[in-house]
Amino acid sequence: MSLLIKAANNLRHPFAPGVKCMSVTFQGFHLKHAAQINSCQHQQYKRQFSGKTAKPPKSNTTMYTLFTVGCITMGYFVFDNMEKLKRQEKSIKNTEVIKTPKVEDKVTSGDDYKQWHSTQRQDLPTFKLDEIQKHNSLENGVWVTYGIGVYDITDFIPKHPGSDKIMLGAGSAIDPFWAIYQQHNTQEILTMLEKYRIGNISPEDEVATDDMGSPWAHEPKRHPLLRPTSERPFNAEPPITILADNFYTPNEFFYVRNHLPVPVIDEKTYELEVEIETKKAAAKSTQKVLTLADIKALPKHTVTAAVMCGGNRRSEMTSVKSVKGLSWGAGAVGNAKWSGARLRDVLLAMGIQANEDLHVILEGADLDPTSSPYGASIPLSKALDERGDVILAYEMNDKPLNRDHGFPIRVVVPGTVGARNVKWLTRIAVAEHESNSHWQQNDYKGFSPSTDWDTVDFTKSPAIQAMPVTSAICTPSAGDKVKVTKDGFVEVRGYAWSGGGRRIVRVDITADKGKSWHVATLEQENEPDGRHYGWSLWTARIPVDAKHKGEEVEIWSKAVDSAYNVQPESFENIWNLRGVLSNAYHRVKILLN
């Protein structure tokens, strides 16, 4: 084991945080708790962004990645030997007591499917780790382990948009990856995985993960009002009925969209690196490191901006045809007053010149199991635009950011999809290319309704920046029994928003399937078009024919923005396999009381 650690120290490049962090793990033989993980991450970023180390040559990237994955497997093997007797006893007990039929013959009751990967399959052979490790390429076949199961996923690789992440675990365990991406732990996904199962890990080689330090150990507390669409990572939205109650969404009720565990960051040691990677920017200086105090010393700027998840209202699109993604309702949006330093001021201080071909890469402190950060990018033209209002925010509705919303610094890019508003910001780079992160290249893109997972090519579609015009009915909600006023009206309230700073000019409401329309009254800021980044709340009184009392009525809403973009009538013709850009008419069925 000491030879392995020594080899890691010799081979690793100063820019390879994954190997560094794993070497610390091996020397301690276990992760003591998640705070140490975050501390390690923070130190990695300090070294990575200090400007004192060079980036690794591209030719070495593959070697570092493969070596890291190999180290992960070896680390598990060492820990496994320490717990050998306990695991062997557990394995023998499972083998004697549990007899698992093939998944296609299995009748699932309750949460039984969650135990398949930890159950011995007596109808399948056993494999030793050295045999599994040989199957680490498409040429040799791609095998992975999960719990005590061995799975041949070679045929599945081309169908999965995150195949680059899967290949990092080829020939090894996916347990640490799925400890992060727990949205995989559904009956649908686990049933599909079990169909690829080819065997069991030999009892003496089982990969133990029960005692690993949990990356979720230091998640922040959330308001119980939030309704989770996933627990790990935590994603949740408020009940839509409260959204129209406040022009500025209370911080505690603002929807939460996390892709990875929430990092633990000490504001006293926080640093943000700004790096200019291209000469085309004509910058006078190419590197700068800012502390939180440095950022707060810059001129403070405040902007009202709605932030909307690219998958907002996805659940409605699913009613047409299933899609892959979290089942968001219409509450994955919020409106807030954000305060911080302008990104424009930081870049101009470095002497950057405007260039329409350049991009600003944004990276957070939230890391995946390979120590790769969440990343996204925006055009440099947006970052430098005085009317673009891109800020390094440290306040939300006049309060310091909380941890779920990016403490201590997040970037707010008004008018763009939420995915570009990177939280826990640790690095900014100006480059000739977009971010190469999964979330920029292989997610948050729209496609034709005829494109499926067999034909999709993510390189053919641009990353979402500005979002399309949309609206939603907040009250009444679906299924409500609504009392008609004495003068024959029903009151309806909701929100509307359009990306790119476009003002909402009208919201139309109908209760008779479009035979007659009623224009809502708008509550919005008096900002000029092109800079109208906040949402608009609206209220409408709809006349109802007395003869319809006691019947079901469907109310529709559609918004129109300053460019006269209007919501499409239905989801059938805007359906896409990722369920993003879901902006058809919002429809709510109620019962007239």
BELTA-V16532 format. One line per field, one symbol per residue. ss: DSSP state (A for helix, B for strand, O for the rest). phi: phi as a letter, one per 40 degrees, with the letter a starting at -180 (. if undefined). burial: 1 if it has 9 or more other C-alpha atoms within 8 Angstrom, else 0. Layout:
ss->???
phi->???
burial->???
This chain:
ss->OAAAAAAAAAAOOOOOAAAAAAAAAAAAOOOOOAAAAAAAAAAAAAAAAOOOOOOOOAAAAAAAAAAAAAAAAAAAAAAAAAOAAAAAAAAAAAAAAOOOOOAAAOOOOOOAAAAAAAOOOOOOBBBOAAAAOOOBBOOOBBBBBBOOBBBBOAAAAOOOOOAAAAAAOOOOBOAAAAAAOAAAOOAAAAAAAAAOBBBBBOAAAOOOOOOOOOOOOOOOOOOOOOBBBBOOOOBBBOOAAAAAAOOOOOAAAOOBBOOOOOOOOOOOOOBBBBBBOOAAAOOOOOBBBBBAAAAAAOOBBBBBBBBBOOOOOAAAAAOOOOOOOOOOOOOOBBBBBBBBBBAAAAAAAOOOOOOOOOBBBBBBBBBOOOOOBBBBBBBAAAAAOOOOOOBBBBBBOOBBOOAAAOOOOBBBOOOBOAAAOOOOBBBBBBBOOOOOOAAAAOOOBOOOOOOOOOOOOAAAOOBOOBOOOBBBBBBOOOOOBBOOOOOOBBBBBBBBBOOOOOOBBBBBBBOOOOOOOBBOBBBOOOOOOOOOOOOBBBBBBBBOOAAAOOOBBBBBBBBBBOOOOBOOOOOOOOOOOOOOOOOOOBBBBBBBO
phi->.ccccccccccccdcbcdcdccccccccgaccacccccccdccdcdccbcgcbcccddccdccccccccccdcccdccccccbdcccccccccccccbbcccccccccbfbdccbdcbbccccbcbbccccccccbacccgbbbbagbcbbcbdccdccbcbccccccbdgaccdccccccccccbcccccccccccbibcddcbdccbccccccccbcccbccccbccacbccbabcdccccccbcccddcbcdbbbcadcccbcccbcbbcbbbcbcccfccbbaabbccccccccdcbbacacbbcccdgddcccccacbbicccccbcaabacbbicccdccccccgcbcacccbbcbbbccbcccgcccaaabcdccccccccfcbccbbbfgbddcccbhdcbbcbbdgbddcccccfcbabbbacbcdccdcccbafbbacdccbccbcbcccbcccbccccaaaccacbdgccbcccdcgbbcbbabaabcggcccbabbbbbbfgcabbcccbbaccccdgbccccbcbbbbbcbcdcccgbcbbcbbabbbccfcbcccacdcbdaccgcfcbcdcbbcbbcc
burial->00001001100101111111111011001110110111111101111111001001000010011111111110111111000100110010011000110000000000001100111110000011100110111000111111111111110010000010011111111111111111001000111011011111110011111000101101000000011111011111111111110001110011110101110010000111111110001010011011110011000110011111111111111101001000011111111111111111001101110010011111111111001011111111111110011111111110011011111111111111111111111111111101101111111111001010000001001011011011111111100101010001110111111111111101111111100011110100000011111111111111010001000111111111110001100010011111111111111111110
